């Protein structure tokens, strides 16, 4: 989220009306982002947990592959965070969200194929794709809030996005564990269904415009992340 929040067009700088969770969930500027994040977080953790259960049931080197599954999903956040931030500044964040969630439907299709075939390698590829897309969506979900809401509503909005994220993580993990050893078509249907829901919500997010349309993107995701680390090292409070 940007430290210097902008006041959206037509918004007043005073205390916002209806600054309650219920009012925010009915706000057309906030609700699509809230549900997009909730659906996406659920799907990420459902897929990861269902894959872990499948590994434990079918793979010989279960514990090692379970640890690898966690690393496969987390690694893109380390490698792609820098370029994700640049993309969120260079292009309209809502458009980035829609494109990312559109591509995620393809990743969900890969997961469906993996479940139907019972293929652990294919499911690992789908998990990696979900990790990359989640990393690209990260700066968008928080960077959009200052563009869409008045400054006075940002603390509550941030809290609600975090609430949706952790509740979705719990629900996705629980359901993934419950269904992980069941019919593969059901697993695929859940993953694809929530991917479509996330895309539909992303398409409804208002488009505030690009923050830095003239920004030159880094040559590679790794270079962008390295630049980010160098910037952080240059600011002692941020680095700590």
N, C-alpha and C positions, 0 to 999 in steps of 0.2 A: 504494500500500500504506500502510496506517495505521502511523504511527510507534509507537503504543502498541498492540502486538499483544496480543490477548486469548488466554488459554489455553482451548482448546475444552473442552466438557463431557467429563469422563471422562479428560482428558489430564493427565499429570503434568508438573511444571515442571522436572524433571531432564532429563538427556540422553535423548533418545528412542531407543527400540529400533529397529534396522533403518534408521538414518539413512544410507541409500545410495540411489543413483538407482534401482536395481532395486526396492528396498523401496517407494520412493515411487510408482513406476509401478504397484505392486500395491495401493496404498492407495486404498480406495474414496472417501476424502475428496479426494484430490489427482488421481487419474488422470482422472476426467471433465473437470476443468478443463484439465488438460494437453492432452488430445486435442481438446477444444473449441477451444482457442486454436490448436493446430497446424492443424486442419482449416480454421479461419476464415482464418488468415494465408495458407495455401496458396491458398485460393479468391480472396482479395483480389488477390493478385499474379498468379495465373493469368489472371483476368479482365482486369486492367490490361495485362498483356503481350500477351495475345491481341488486345485492342482495338488496341494500338499496331501490331502486325503487320498487322491488317486495314486500319488507316489508311494505312500505308505502301504497301500493295498497291493500294488503291482510291481514296484521297482525293487531290485535287490539292494541297491545302495541307498535305501530310503533316507536315513538321517543326513547323509551328505547332500543329497539332492534337495531335501527340505531347506537346508541352510543356503544352498545355491539359489533356490527360488527367492528367498528374501533378498539376496544380493542382486539378482537379476532385476528385481523391481526397483531397488533403491539406487543402483548405479547410475541410471539416467539423470537422477536429480543432481548428482555431483558433476556429471559431464555436460549437461544441457541447461543448467540454470542460467548461465551467463547469456547464451543466445536466446533463451526464453524471455529474459528481461528486455533484451534489445528488440525482439519481435513485438513485445507488448508496447514498447515506446514508438517503434517505427510505424506500426499499423494500428488501425482502430481495434481496440481490445475486444469489443463485442464481435467483430468480424473474425478475429483470431480464434475466439472461443468457438464460434460456429464452425470454422474450418477444422479445428482440432477435434471437435465432437463428431463432425462428419467423417473424418478419417478413422475415428474410433469405431465407427460402425464396421468398417473393413477389418479392424483388429478383432472385433467381436465375431465376425464371420470366420476368422482364422481360429478363434477359440472354439467356436461351434464345430468346426472340422476336427479339431483336436479331441474334443469330447466324444464325438461320434466314432472316431477312429481309435479312441483310447490311446492316442499317441502323446507321450510325455514330451518329446522334442518339439512337436508342433505347439503344444500348450506353453512350453517355455518361450517359444518365439512370440506367441500372443501376449504372454506376460511381459516380455521385454517391450513390445509395442505399446502396451498399456502404460508401462513405466515412463517411456519417452513422452507419450501424450500427456500424462499427468504432470510431468515436469514442465512441459510447454504451457500447460494451463495454469500452473501455480502463480506466476506473477500477474496473470490476467484477473484471477478471481478476487485478489485483494486490490490491485491497481484500479479496477473498475469502480470500486465503491466510492472513492472521492469524486469521480466523474459523474456519478449518478445521484448522490445524496448530499444533503446539507451537512456541514461539518459537525453540527450538534448531534446528528443521528449516527455518526460513524462508530462510536464506541458500541452502541447496541447492535448495529449492523455487523460489525466484526465479531461480536460475541455470538450472534445468531449463526453466522457462517461457520464458526468453530464448533458450535453446538451441532449443527447439521452434519459437519464432517465426522465428529467423533461418534455421534449416534449412528451414522451410516456405516462407519467402520465396525462398530459392534454388531449391527444387524447383518452386514455382509459376511463378517467372520462367522457369526453363529449359523446363518443359513447355509453358507458354504460348507461348514462342517457337517451340518445335518444332511445335506443333499449330496455331498461329495462322493458317496459310494452308491448312489441311486442311478436311475435311468439317465444316460448321457443326453438324450434329447431334451430332458427337463433342464439340465444344467445349461445346455446351449440356448434354450428358450429364455432362461432368466438373463443370461449375459446379453443376448441380442436385444431383449425387451428393454433393459435398463439403458443400453447404449442408445436406442432410439428415443427413449424418454429424455436422456441428457441432451441429445441433439435438438429435440423439439424445444426444450427449455432454452438452450443457447440461442436458437433462432429468434426468440422473443426478447432477448436482452436489447435495450435501446443502444444505439450506436452514437457515442459521444464524439467521435473523430480521433485522429491520431494525435498523440502528445508531442512527438518529435518526428514529423514526417520526413525531415531531411537527414535523419540519422543514418550513418553508414554502418552496415552490419559487418560483424567480424567475419574473417575468412572461413572459420570453422567453429563448431560448438566448443571444442576443447580450447581454442584460442580465446573465445569469449569468456569462458569460465576462468582461464588463467588471468585475463585482464581484470575480472571481478575480484579475484584473490589479491592481485597487486593493489587495486584500489582500496580494499579493506585493510591491507597491511599498512597503507599510508595514513590511515585514520585509527589511531590507537584505541579510542573508546569503542569503535565498531569492531575492530579486530578482537578485542577482549570479549 
